[in-house]
Amino acid sequence: MSFAGVLLKPLLEVFEVVTIHYFEYGCDFSFSGESHDFWEFLCVDKGEVEVVAGEVPHTLKRGDIIFHEPDEFHCLTANHRVAPNLVVVSFRCDSPAMDFFRGRILTVDDRSRELLARIIAEAGKAFRDPLDDPYQTHMELREDIPVGALQAIRLYLELLLLHLLRQFDGQSRIPTAGETVRRRKDESDYHRVVAYLEEHLSCRLTLEQIARETMLGRSRLQQLIRRYHDCGVMELFARLKTDCARQLIRENRLNFTEIADLLGYSSIHYFSRQFKKQTGMTPSEYSSSIKGRSERRDA
């Protein structure tokens, strides 16, 4: 019996990552622009942002992803109302299939969000510097980089591009009826849970209360959240509170005591401890870091 292998020819091959960023900008942030000889995409995780690609202005909202081809000038500005969270990844890829992304603005789905989250998570483990410096031009590897972290970044990035290409170019495998029903049920349950948590950020919830109000069993609830976020339900609730606090700090309309009250913390001291637990910084330190970025921009 003789065997014949199948050559695995890549459709898309990313051979270099230039920068990987997760930005939390203030609502007054602006970037005057740049162009470079590699690809870059920007995805709005929260809020909205004004982007110019070439000479064309665009307003991008949550879930929008824009691709900038090599040598295309691009700049961005926050809208002075909502403080945006952005994922920005720049990379080199010479594959002809990248032509599909020229001038494209797409909308990411849950699978794309998952892949973006994995890219950011692996980058956080692989690179020494934080991922929120908009003026960073190169990334230094950690000495204790996890095994395979760089390959994981490459694979997740290639999977993201392939997923978007299939999703918007009509080349996806048609799922079975059973797969479609299960996926829609999971997505519906997940979005119902997250919506409930986001609507009750000012409350002190328990796991039992969340399960009861979202009509899910505790094990199903925990399994669902761990699938999408790799954490438990209560940890996700704490993260959402902190995310909201960070956005409120960046919008600079409320003081720390007012933010603590709005989010249901028993005291400003407890709020500060929980904020530092989630971010590694106190609210004051975080606020100073945001102001520092703006001052650096204006210098």
ChimeraX commands (.cxc) that place a marker at each C-alpha (Angstrom):
marker #1 position 0.00,0.00,0.00 radius 0.5
marker #1 position 1.44,3.36,-1.01 radius 0.5
marker #1 position 0.47,6.70,0.42 radius 0.5
marker #1 position 0.41,10.09,-1.25 radius 0.5
marker #1 position 0.45,13.27,0.78 radius 0.5
marker #1 position -1.39,16.48,0.06 radius 0.5
marker #1 position 0.76,19.59,-0.16 radius 0.5
marker #1 position -0.65,22.23,2.19 radius 0.5
marker #1 position -0.36,25.38,0.11 radius 0.5
marker #1 position -1.33,28.47,2.14 radius 0.5
marker #1 position -3.79,30.91,0.62 radius 0.5
marker #1 position -2.72,33.61,3.07 radius 0.5
marker #1 position 0.67,33.64,4.73 radius 0.5
marker #1 position 1.59,36.33,7.27 radius 0.5
marker #1 position 5.38,36.35,7.57 radius 0.5
marker #1 position 5.87,39.32,9.90 radius 0.5
marker #1 position 3.92,41.20,12.56 radius 0.5
marker #1 position 4.97,44.83,12.97 radius 0.5
marker #1 position 2.76,46.03,15.83 radius 0.5
marker #1 position -0.18,44.74,17.85 radius 0.5
marker #1 position -2.15,47.25,19.90 radius 0.5
marker #1 position -5.20,47.45,22.10 radius 0.5
marker #1 position -5.93,51.14,22.63 radius 0.5
marker #1 position -8.19,52.81,25.17 radius 0.5
marker #1 position -8.30,56.38,23.90 radius 0.5
marker #1 position -9.80,59.43,25.54 radius 0.5
marker #1 position -12.78,60.97,23.78 radius 0.5
marker #1 position -10.55,63.84,22.59 radius 0.5
marker #1 position -7.70,61.74,21.17 radius 0.5
marker #1 position -6.51,62.33,17.62 radius 0.5
marker #1 position -3.72,60.84,15.52 radius 0.5
marker #1 position -2.43,63.00,12.70 radius 0.5
marker #1 position -1.76,60.05,10.45 radius 0.5
marker #1 position 0.89,57.97,8.73 radius 0.5
marker #1 position 1.55,55.65,5.82 radius 0.5
marker #1 position 3.83,52.62,5.71 radius 0.5
marker #1 position 4.76,49.73,3.44 radius 0.5
marker #1 position 2.76,47.03,5.24 radius 0.5
marker #1 position -0.86,46.13,5.91 radius 0.5
marker #1 position -2.79,47.39,8.92 radius 0.5
marker #1 position -6.30,46.88,10.19 radius 0.5
marker #1 position -8.25,48.76,12.83 radius 0.5
marker #1 position -11.25,47.22,14.59 radius 0.5
marker #1 position -13.54,49.19,16.90 radius 0.5
marker #1 position -14.11,47.14,20.05 radius 0.5
marker #1 position -16.16,49.84,21.80 radius 0.5
marker #1 position -17.41,53.31,20.98 radius 0.5
marker #1 position -16.80,54.90,17.62 radius 0.5
marker #1 position -14.03,56.75,15.79 radius 0.5
marker #1 position -13.54,58.92,12.73 radius 0.5
marker #1 position -11.01,57.48,10.25 radius 0.5
marker #1 position -9.58,58.86,7.03 radius 0.5
marker #1 position -8.26,56.26,4.56 radius 0.5
marker #1 position -6.46,57.87,1.66 radius 0.5
marker #1 position -8.67,60.91,1.25 radius 0.5
marker #1 position -11.97,59.25,2.20 radius 0.5
marker #1 position -13.48,59.88,5.67 radius 0.5
marker #1 position -15.35,57.11,7.50 radius 0.5
marker #1 position -17.23,56.83,10.78 radius 0.5
marker #1 position -16.55,53.43,12.34 radius 0.5
marker #1 position -18.72,51.99,15.10 radius 0.5
marker #1 position -18.45,48.97,17.36 radius 0.5
marker #1 position -17.65,45.86,15.35 radius 0.5
marker #1 position -16.40,47.67,12.25 radius 0.5
marker #1 position -12.97,46.72,10.91 radius 0.5
marker #1 position -11.12,48.71,8.25 radius 0.5
marker #1 position -8.07,47.55,6.27 radius 0.5
marker #1 position -5.33,49.94,5.18 radius 0.5
marker #1 position -3.27,48.62,2.30 radius 0.5
marker #1 position 0.49,49.30,2.08 radius 0.5
marker #1 position 1.40,52.97,1.47 radius 0.5
marker #1 position -2.15,54.19,2.11 radius 0.5
marker #1 position -2.29,57.30,4.30 radius 0.5
marker #1 position -4.61,56.98,7.30 radius 0.5
marker #1 position -5.44,58.97,10.42 radius 0.5
marker #1 position -8.07,58.85,13.16 radius 0.5
marker #1 position -9.91,61.08,15.60 radius 0.5
marker #1 position -12.20,60.36,18.53 radius 0.5
marker #1 position -15.54,62.15,18.30 radius 0.5
marker #1 position -15.32,64.05,21.63 radius 0.5
marker #1 position -18.39,62.17,22.90 radius 0.5
marker #1 position -17.48,58.50,23.30 radius 0.5
marker #1 position -14.09,57.16,24.37 radius 0.5
marker #1 position -13.20,54.36,21.91 radius 0.5
marker #1 position -11.44,51.02,22.43 radius 0.5
marker #1 position -9.54,49.92,19.33 radius 0.5
marker #1 position -7.62,46.87,18.14 radius 0.5
marker #1 position -4.88,47.79,15.66 radius 0.5
marker #1 position -2.63,45.18,14.04 radius 0.5
marker #1 position -0.02,45.81,11.36 radius 0.5
marker #1 position 1.67,43.00,9.46 radius 0.5
marker #1 position 3.37,41.96,6.24 radius 0.5
marker #1 position 1.63,39.61,3.86 radius 0.5
marker #1 position 2.36,39.41,0.13 radius 0.5
marker #1 position -0.29,36.83,-0.70 radius 0.5
marker #1 position -2.45,37.75,-3.73 radius 0.5
marker #1 position -5.56,36.93,-1.69 radius 0.5
marker #1 position -4.97,40.14,0.30 radius 0.5
marker #1 position -6.34,42.03,-2.70 radius 0.5
marker #1 position -9.78,41.19,-1.32 radius 0.5
marker #1 position -9.17,43.50,1.66 radius 0.5
marker #1 position -8.16,46.61,-0.28 radius 0.5
marker #1 position -10.50,49.46,0.64 radius 0.5
marker #1 position -12.65,47.14,2.74 radius 0.5
marker #1 position -14.72,48.02,5.80 radius 0.5
marker #1 position -16.32,44.88,7.24 radius 0.5
marker #1 position -18.32,43.97,10.34 radius 0.5
marker #1 position -16.85,41.30,12.60 radius 0.5
marker #1 position -18.89,38.46,14.07 radius 0.5
marker #1 position -18.37,36.53,17.30 radius 0.5
marker #1 position -15.80,34.22,15.72 radius 0.5
marker #1 position -13.75,37.18,14.52 radius 0.5
marker #1 position -13.97,38.78,17.98 radius 0.5
marker #1 position -12.72,35.55,19.53 radius 0.5
marker #1 position -9.73,35.44,17.18 radius 0.5
marker #1 position -8.93,39.10,17.83 radius 0.5
marker #1 position -9.05,38.45,21.56 radius 0.5
marker #1 position -6.67,35.52,21.17 radius 0.5
marker #1 position -4.22,37.65,19.16 radius 0.5
marker #1 position -4.22,40.31,21.87 radius 0.5
marker #1 position -3.87,37.72,24.64 radius 0.5
marker #1 position -0.89,36.01,22.99 radius 0.5
marker #1 position 0.73,39.37,22.24 radius 0.5
marker #1 position 0.43,40.30,25.90 radius 0.5
marker #1 position 2.34,37.16,26.81 radius 0.5
marker #1 position 4.94,37.47,24.06 radius 0.5
marker #1 position 5.98,41.12,24.15 radius 0.5
marker #1 position 7.60,43.06,26.93 radius 0.5
marker #1 position 6.01,46.46,26.33 radius 0.5
marker #1 position 2.32,47.24,26.96 radius 0.5
marker #1 position 0.02,47.15,23.95 radius 0.5
marker #1 position -1.44,50.63,24.46 radius 0.5
marker #1 position 1.36,52.93,23.28 radius 0.5
marker #1 position 0.24,54.57,19.99 radius 0.5
marker #1 position 3.77,55.78,19.28 radius 0.5
marker #1 position 5.47,52.40,19.55 radius 0.5
marker #1 position 7.42,51.43,16.42 radius 0.5
marker #1 position 8.81,48.05,17.44 radius 0.5
marker #1 position 8.00,45.36,19.97 radius 0.5
marker #1 position 10.54,43.62,22.17 radius 0.5
marker #1 position 10.09,39.97,23.08 radius 0.5
marker #1 position 9.90,38.86,26.69 radius 0.5
marker #1 position 12.71,36.70,27.96 radius 0.5
marker #1 position 10.16,34.21,29.30 radius 0.5
marker #1 position 8.01,34.12,26.16 radius 0.5
marker #1 position 5.66,31.10,26.26 radius 0.5
marker #1 position 6.40,28.22,23.91 radius 0.5
marker #1 position 4.85,28.79,20.50 radius 0.5
marker #1 position 3.44,32.26,21.29 radius 0.5
marker #1 position 4.66,33.84,18.05 radius 0.5
marker #1 position 3.38,30.96,15.97 radius 0.5
marker #1 position 0.03,31.21,17.76 radius 0.5
marker #1 position -0.17,34.92,16.87 radius 0.5
marker #1 position 0.54,34.11,13.24 radius 0.5
marker #1 position -2.01,31.30,13.12 radius 0.5
marker #1 position -4.76,33.33,14.81 radius 0.5
marker #1 position -4.09,36.25,12.48 radius 0.5
marker #1 position -4.21,34.03,9.40 radius 0.5
marker #1 position -7.38,32.37,10.69 radius 0.5
marker #1 position -8.96,35.79,11.18 radius 0.5
marker #1 position -8.15,36.82,7.61 radius 0.5
marker #1 position -9.40,33.52,6.22 radius 0.5
marker #1 position -12.59,33.72,8.28 radius 0.5
marker #1 position -13.32,37.24,7.01 radius 0.5
marker #1 position -12.51,36.21,3.46 radius 0.5
marker #1 position -14.88,33.25,3.64 radius 0.5
marker #1 position -17.58,35.21,5.42 radius 0.5
marker #1 position -17.69,38.09,2.94 radius 0.5
marker #1 position -16.55,36.37,-0.24 radius 0.5
marker #1 position -19.20,33.65,-0.09 radius 0.5
marker #1 position -16.78,30.74,0.14 radius 0.5
marker #1 position -17.75,29.33,3.54 radius 0.5
marker #1 position -18.90,25.77,3.96 radius 0.5
marker #1 position -22.66,25.75,4.40 radius 0.5
marker #1 position -23.33,24.57,7.99 radius 0.5
marker #1 position -25.79,21.79,8.67 radius 0.5
marker #1 position -29.20,22.64,10.07 radius 0.5
marker #1 position -28.21,21.22,13.45 radius 0.5
marker #1 position -25.01,23.28,13.56 radius 0.5
marker #1 position -26.90,26.42,12.67 radius 0.5
marker #1 position -29.52,25.86,15.37 radius 0.5
marker #1 position -26.88,25.18,18.05 radius 0.5
marker #1 position -24.77,28.17,17.04 radius 0.5
marker #1 position -27.74,30.51,17.04 radius 0.5
marker #1 position -28.89,29.18,20.42 radius 0.5
marker #1 position -25.43,29.67,21.93 radius 0.5
marker #1 position -25.10,33.17,20.48 radius 0.5
marker #1 position -28.59,34.13,21.62 radius 0.5
marker #1 position -27.95,32.89,25.17 radius 0.5
marker #1 position -24.54,34.55,25.29 radius 0.5
marker #1 position -25.79,37.94,24.12 radius 0.5
marker #1 position -28.71,37.73,26.55 radius 0.5
marker #1 position -26.34,37.15,29.47 radius 0.5
marker #1 position -23.95,39.95,28.47 radius 0.5
marker #1 position -26.85,42.35,27.89 radius 0.5
marker #1 position -28.21,41.53,31.35 radius 0.5
marker #1 position -24.83,42.11,32.97 radius 0.5
marker #1 position -24.32,45.39,31.12 radius 0.5
marker #1 position -27.79,46.59,32.12 radius 0.5
marker #1 position -27.05,45.87,35.81 radius 0.5
marker #1 position -23.56,47.28,36.22 radius 0.5
marker #1 position -24.84,49.43,39.09 radius 0.5
marker #1 position -26.01,46.34,40.99 radius 0.5
marker #1 position -24.35,43.72,43.18 radius 0.5
marker #1 position -25.34,40.49,41.48 radius 0.5
marker #1 position -24.90,36.87,42.52 radius 0.5
marker #1 position -24.38,33.88,40.24 radius 0.5
marker #1 position -27.75,32.47,41.28 radius 0.5
marker #1 position -29.50,35.72,40.44 radius 0.5
marker #1 position -27.85,35.94,37.01 radius 0.5
marker #1 position -28.77,32.34,36.21 radius 0.5
marker #1 position -32.37,32.87,37.31 radius 0.5
marker #1 position -32.85,36.15,35.44 radius 0.5
marker #1 position -31.28,34.85,32.21 radius 0.5
marker #1 position -33.19,31.54,32.43 radius 0.5
marker #1 position -30.04,29.41,32.27 radius 0.5
marker #1 position -28.73,26.71,34.58 radius 0.5
marker #1 position -25.60,27.58,36.53 radius 0.5
marker #1 position -23.43,25.04,34.71 radius 0.5
marker #1 position -24.73,26.11,31.28 radius 0.5
marker #1 position -24.16,29.75,32.22 radius 0.5
marker #1 position -20.59,29.18,33.37 radius 0.5
marker #1 position -19.79,26.98,30.38 radius 0.5
marker #1 position -21.13,29.58,27.94 radius 0.5
marker #1 position -19.17,32.49,29.41 radius 0.5
marker #1 position -15.99,30.46,29.72 radius 0.5
marker #1 position -16.26,29.53,26.04 radius 0.5
marker #1 position -16.41,33.17,24.93 radius 0.5
marker #1 position -14.22,34.82,27.60 radius 0.5
marker #1 position -12.15,32.09,29.26 radius 0.5
marker #1 position -13.31,33.18,32.71 radius 0.5
marker #1 position -16.23,32.73,35.08 radius 0.5
marker #1 position -19.43,34.76,35.08 radius 0.5
marker #1 position -18.61,36.83,38.16 radius 0.5
marker #1 position -15.16,37.61,36.84 radius 0.5
marker #1 position -16.71,38.78,33.57 radius 0.5
marker #1 position -19.11,40.98,35.55 radius 0.5
marker #1 position -16.16,42.53,37.39 radius 0.5
marker #1 position -14.36,43.09,34.07 radius 0.5
marker #1 position -17.42,44.80,32.58 radius 0.5
marker #1 position -17.65,47.11,35.58 radius 0.5
marker #1 position -13.98,48.00,35.21 radius 0.5
marker #1 position -14.34,48.50,31.45 radius 0.5
marker #1 position -17.21,50.91,32.09 radius 0.5
marker #1 position -15.17,52.71,34.75 radius 0.5
marker #1 position -12.25,53.13,32.36 radius 0.5
marker #1 position -14.49,54.59,29.70 radius 0.5
marker #1 position -16.08,57.00,32.18 radius 0.5
marker #1 position -12.64,58.10,33.36 radius 0.5
marker #1 position -11.54,58.74,29.77 radius 0.5
marker #1 position -14.69,60.77,29.07 radius 0.5
marker #1 position -13.79,62.96,32.07 radius 0.5
marker #1 position -17.34,63.92,33.04 radius 0.5
marker #1 position -17.56,62.26,36.50 radius 0.5
marker #1 position -15.13,62.14,39.39 radius 0.5
marker #1 position -14.01,58.85,40.95 radius 0.5
marker #1 position -16.58,58.97,43.76 radius 0.5
marker #1 position -19.41,59.49,41.29 radius 0.5
marker #1 position -18.15,56.62,39.13 radius 0.5
marker #1 position -17.93,54.33,42.16 radius 0.5
marker #1 position -21.52,55.21,43.13 radius 0.5
marker #1 position -22.78,54.76,39.57 radius 0.5
marker #1 position -21.27,51.27,39.36 radius 0.5
marker #1 position -22.60,50.09,42.71 radius 0.5
marker #1 position -19.36,49.95,44.70 radius 0.5
marker #1 position -19.79,50.26,48.45 radius 0.5
marker #1 position -17.00,52.84,48.76 radius 0.5
marker #1 position -14.40,54.71,46.74 radius 0.5
marker #1 position -11.71,52.61,48.45 radius 0.5
marker #1 position -13.31,49.31,47.37 radius 0.5
marker #1 position -13.72,50.68,43.85 radius 0.5
marker #1 position -10.04,51.64,43.76 radius 0.5
marker #1 position -8.95,48.18,44.99 radius 0.5
marker #1 position -11.11,46.37,42.44 radius 0.5
marker #1 position -9.96,48.68,39.64 radius 0.5
marker #1 position -6.32,48.04,40.46 radius 0.5
marker #1 position -6.96,44.29,40.68 radius 0.5
marker #1 position -8.32,44.31,37.13 radius 0.5
marker #1 position -5.95,46.83,35.51 radius 0.5
marker #1 position -2.80,46.92,37.64 radius 0.5
marker #1 position -3.35,50.66,38.19 radius 0.5
marker #1 position -5.40,52.79,40.54 radius 0.5
marker #1 position -8.05,55.02,38.94 radius 0.5
marker #1 position -5.75,58.02,39.47 radius 0.5
marker #1 position -2.84,56.27,37.79 radius 0.5
marker #1 position -5.03,55.24,34.87 radius 0.5
marker #1 position -6.34,58.78,34.45 radius 0.5
marker #1 position -2.79,60.14,34.50 radius 0.5
marker #1 position -1.71,57.64,31.84 radius 0.5
marker #1 position -4.51,58.78,29.52 radius 0.5
marker #1 position -3.59,62.43,30.02 radius 0.5
marker #1 position 0.07,61.54,29.45 radius 0.5
marker #1 position -0.71,60.08,26.03 radius 0.5
marker #1 position -2.55,63.24,25.02 radius 0.5
marker #1 position 0.29,65.48,26.26 radius 0.5
marker #1 position 2.82,63.35,24.42 radius 0.5
marker #1 position 0.77,63.75,21.24 radius 0.5
marker #1 position 0.72,67.54,21.60 radius 0.5
marker #1 position 4.42,67.84,22.48 radius 0.5
marker link #1:1,2 radius 0.2
marker link #1:2,3 radius 0.2
marker link #1:3,4 radius 0.2
marker link #1:4,5 radius 0.2
marker link #1:5,6 radius 0.2
marker link #1:6,7 radius 0.2
marker link #1:7,8 radius 0.2
marker link #1:8,9 radius 0.2
marker link #1:9,10 radius 0.2
marker link #1:10,11 radius 0.2
marker link #1:11,12 radius 0.2
marker link #1:12,13 radius 0.2
marker link #1:13,14 radius 0.2
marker link #1:14,15 radius 0.2
marker link #1:15,16 radius 0.2
marker link #1:16,17 radius 0.2
marker link #1:17,18 radius 0.2
marker link #1:18,19 radius 0.2
marker link #1:19,20 radius 0.2
marker link #1:20,21 radius 0.2
marker link #1:21,22 radius 0.2
marker link #1:22,23 radius 0.2
marker link #1:23,24 radius 0.2
marker link #1:24,25 radius 0.2
marker link #1:25,26 radius 0.2
marker link #1:26,27 radius 0.2
marker link #1:27,28 radius 0.2
marker link #1:28,29 radius 0.2
marker link #1:29,30 radius 0.2
marker link #1:30,31 radius 0.2
marker link #1:31,32 radius 0.2
marker link #1:32,33 radius 0.2
marker link #1:33,34 radius 0.2
marker link #1:34,35 radius 0.2
marker link #1:35,36 radius 0.2
marker link #1:36,37 radius 0.2
marker link #1:37,38 radius 0.2
marker link #1:38,39 radius 0.2
marker link #1:39,40 radius 0.2
marker link #1:40,41 radius 0.2
marker link #1:41,42 radius 0.2
marker link #1:42,43 radius 0.2
marker link #1:43,44 radius 0.2
marker link #1:44,45 radius 0.2
marker link #1:45,46 radius 0.2
marker link #1:46,47 radius 0.2
marker link #1:47,48 radius 0.2
marker link #1:48,49 radius 0.2
marker link #1:49,50 radius 0.2
marker link #1:50,51 radius 0.2
marker link #1:51,52 radius 0.2
marker link #1:52,53 radius 0.2
marker link #1:53,54 radius 0.2
marker link #1:54,55 radius 0.2
marker link #1:55,56 radius 0.2
marker link #1:56,57 radius 0.2
marker link #1:57,58 radius 0.2
marker link #1:58,59 radius 0.2
marker link #1:59,60 radius 0.2
marker link #1:60,61 radius 0.2
marker link #1:61,62 radius 0.2
marker link #1:62,63 radius 0.2
marker link #1:63,64 radius 0.2
marker link #1:64,65 radius 0.2
marker link #1:65,66 radius 0.2
marker link #1:66,67 radius 0.2
marker link #1:67,68 radius 0.2
marker link #1:68,69 radius 0.2
marker link #1:69,70 radius 0.2
marker link #1:70,71 radius 0.2
marker link #1:71,72 radius 0.2
marker link #1:72,73 radius 0.2
marker link #1:73,74 radius 0.2
marker link #1:74,75 radius 0.2
marker link #1:75,76 radius 0.2
marker link #1:76,77 radius 0.2
marker link #1:77,78 radius 0.2
marker link #1:78,79 radius 0.2
marker link #1:79,80 radius 0.2
marker link #1:80,81 radius 0.2
marker link #1:81,82 radius 0.2
marker link #1:82,83 radius 0.2
marker link #1:83,84 radius 0.2
marker link #1:84,85 radius 0.2
marker link #1:85,86 radius 0.2
marker link #1:86,87 radius 0.2
marker link #1:87,88 radius 0.2
marker link #1:88,89 radius 0.2
marker link #1:89,90 radius 0.2
marker link #1:90,91 radius 0.2
marker link #1:91,92 radius 0.2
marker link #1:92,93 radius 0.2
marker link #1:93,94 radius 0.2
marker link #1:94,95 radius 0.2
marker link #1:95,96 radius 0.2
marker link #1:96,97 radius 0.2
marker link #1:97,98 radius 0.2
marker link #1:98,99 radius 0.2
marker link #1:99,100 radius 0.2
marker link #1:100,101 radius 0.2
marker link #1:101,102 radius 0.2
marker link #1:102,103 radius 0.2
marker link #1:103,104 radius 0.2
marker link #1:104,105 radius 0.2
marker link #1:105,106 radius 0.2
marker link #1:106,107 radius 0.2
marker link #1:107,108 radius 0.2
marker link #1:108,109 radius 0.2
marker link #1:109,110 radius 0.2
marker link #1:110,111 radius 0.2
marker link #1:111,112 radius 0.2
marker link #1:112,113 radius 0.2
marker link #1:113,114 radius 0.2
marker link #1:114,115 radius 0.2
marker link #1:115,116 radius 0.2
marker link #1:116,117 radius 0.2
marker link #1:117,118 radius 0.2
marker link #1:118,119 radius 0.2
marker link #1:119,120 radius 0.2
marker link #1:120,121 radius 0.2
marker link #1:121,122 radius 0.2
marker link #1:122,123 radius 0.2
marker link #1:123,124 radius 0.2
marker link #1:124,125 radius 0.2
marker link #1:125,126 radius 0.2
marker link #1:126,127 radius 0.2
marker link #1:127,128 radius 0.2
marker link #1:128,129 radius 0.2
marker link #1:129,130 radius 0.2
marker link #1:130,131 radius 0.2
marker link #1:131,132 radius 0.2
marker link #1:132,133 radius 0.2
marker link #1:133,134 radius 0.2
marker link #1:134,135 radius 0.2
marker link #1:135,136 radius 0.2
marker link #1:136,137 radius 0.2
marker link #1:137,138 radius 0.2
marker link #1:138,139 radius 0.2
marker link #1:139,140 radius 0.2
marker link #1:140,141 radius 0.2
marker link #1:141,142 radius 0.2
marker link #1:142,143 radius 0.2
marker link #1:143,144 radius 0.2
marker link #1:144,145 radius 0.2
marker link #1:145,146 radius 0.2
marker link #1:146,147 radius 0.2
marker link #1:147,148 radius 0.2
marker link #1:148,149 radius 0.2
marker link #1:149,150 radius 0.2
marker link #1:150,151 radius 0.2
marker link #1:151,152 radius 0.2
marker link #1:152,153 radius 0.2
marker link #1:153,154 radius 0.2
marker link #1:154,155 radius 0.2
marker link #1:155,156 radius 0.2
marker link #1:156,157 radius 0.2
marker link #1:157,158 radius 0.2
marker link #1:158,159 radius 0.2
marker link #1:159,160 radius 0.2
marker link #1:160,161 radius 0.2
marker link #1:161,162 radius 0.2
marker link #1:162,163 radius 0.2
marker link #1:163,164 radius 0.2
marker link #1:164,165 radius 0.2
marker link #1:165,166 radius 0.2
marker link #1:166,167 radius 0.2
marker link #1:167,168 radius 0.2
marker link #1:168,169 radius 0.2
marker link #1:169,170 radius 0.2
marker link #1:170,171 radius 0.2
marker link #1:171,172 radius 0.2
marker link #1:172,173 radius 0.2
marker link #1:173,174 radius 0.2
marker link #1:174,175 radius 0.2
marker link #1:175,176 radius 0.2
marker link #1:176,177 radius 0.2
marker link #1:177,178 radius 0.2
marker link #1:178,179 radius 0.2
marker link #1:179,180 radius 0.2
marker link #1:180,181 radius 0.2
marker link #1:181,182 radius 0.2
marker link #1:182,183 radius 0.2
marker link #1:183,184 radius 0.2
marker link #1:184,185 radius 0.2
marker link #1:185,186 radius 0.2
marker link #1:186,187 radius 0.2
marker link #1:187,188 radius 0.2
marker link #1:188,189 radius 0.2
marker link #1:189,190 radius 0.2
marker link #1:190,191 radius 0.2
marker link #1:191,192 radius 0.2
marker link #1:192,193 radius 0.2
marker link #1:193,194 radius 0.2
marker link #1:194,195 radius 0.2
marker link #1:195,196 radius 0.2
marker link #1:196,197 radius 0.2
marker link #1:197,198 radius 0.2
marker link #1:198,199 radius 0.2
marker link #1:199,200 radius 0.2
marker link #1:200,201 radius 0.2
marker link #1:201,202 radius 0.2
marker link #1:202,203 radius 0.2
marker link #1:203,204 radius 0.2
marker link #1:204,205 radius 0.2
marker link #1:205,206 radius 0.2
marker link #1:206,207 radius 0.2
marker link #1:207,208 radius 0.2
marker link #1:208,209 radius 0.2
marker link #1:209,210 radius 0.2
marker link #1:210,211 radius 0.2
marker link #1:211,212 radius 0.2
marker link #1:212,213 radius 0.2
marker link #1:213,214 radius 0.2
marker link #1:214,215 radius 0.2
marker link #1:215,216 radius 0.2
marker link #1:216,217 radius 0.2
marker link #1:217,218 radius 0.2
marker link #1:218,219 radius 0.2
marker link #1:219,220 radius 0.2
marker link #1:220,221 radius 0.2
marker link #1:221,222 radius 0.2
marker link #1:222,223 radius 0.2
marker link #1:223,224 radius 0.2
marker link #1:224,225 radius 0.2
marker link #1:225,226 radius 0.2
marker link #1:226,227 radius 0.2
marker link #1:227,228 radius 0.2
marker link #1:228,229 radius 0.2
marker link #1:229,230 radius 0.2
marker link #1:230,231 radius 0.2
marker link #1:231,232 radius 0.2
marker link #1:232,233 radius 0.2
marker link #1:233,234 radius 0.2
marker link #1:234,235 radius 0.2
marker link #1:235,236 radius 0.2
marker link #1:236,237 radius 0.2
marker link #1:237,238 radius 0.2
marker link #1:238,239 radius 0.2
marker link #1:239,240 radius 0.2
marker link #1:240,241 radius 0.2
marker link #1:241,242 radius 0.2
marker link #1:242,243 radius 0.2
marker link #1:243,244 radius 0.2
marker link #1:244,245 radius 0.2
marker link #1:245,246 radius 0.2
marker link #1:246,247 radius 0.2
marker link #1:247,248 radius 0.2
marker link #1:248,249 radius 0.2
marker link #1:249,250 radius 0.2
marker link #1:250,251 radius 0.2
marker link #1:251,252 radius 0.2
marker link #1:252,253 radius 0.2
marker link #1:253,254 radius 0.2
marker link #1:254,255 radius 0.2
marker link #1:255,256 radius 0.2
marker link #1:256,257 radius 0.2
marker link #1:257,258 radius 0.2
marker link #1:258,259 radius 0.2
marker link #1:259,260 radius 0.2
marker link #1:260,261 radius 0.2
marker link #1:261,262 radius 0.2
marker link #1:262,263 radius 0.2
marker link #1:263,264 radius 0.2
marker link #1:264,265 radius 0.2
marker link #1:265,266 radius 0.2
marker link #1:266,267 radius 0.2
marker link #1:267,268 radius 0.2
marker link #1:268,269 radius 0.2
marker link #1:269,270 radius 0.2
marker link #1:270,271 radius 0.2
marker link #1:271,272 radius 0.2
marker link #1:272,273 radius 0.2
marker link #1:273,274 radius 0.2
marker link #1:274,275 radius 0.2
marker link #1:275,276 radius 0.2
marker link #1:276,277 radius 0.2
marker link #1:277,278 radius 0.2
marker link #1:278,279 radius 0.2
marker link #1:279,280 radius 0.2
marker link #1:280,281 radius 0.2
marker link #1:281,282 radius 0.2
marker link #1:282,283 radius 0.2
marker link #1:283,284 radius 0.2
marker link #1:284,285 radius 0.2
marker link #1:285,286 radius 0.2
marker link #1:286,287 radius 0.2
marker link #1:287,288 radius 0.2
marker link #1:288,289 radius 0.2
marker link #1:289,290 radius 0.2
marker link #1:290,291 radius 0.2
marker link #1:291,292 radius 0.2
marker link #1:292,293 radius 0.2
marker link #1:293,294 radius 0.2
marker link #1:294,295 radius 0.2
marker link #1:295,296 radius 0.2
marker link #1:296,297 radius 0.2
marker link #1:297,298 radius 0.2
marker link #1:298,299 radius 0.2
view
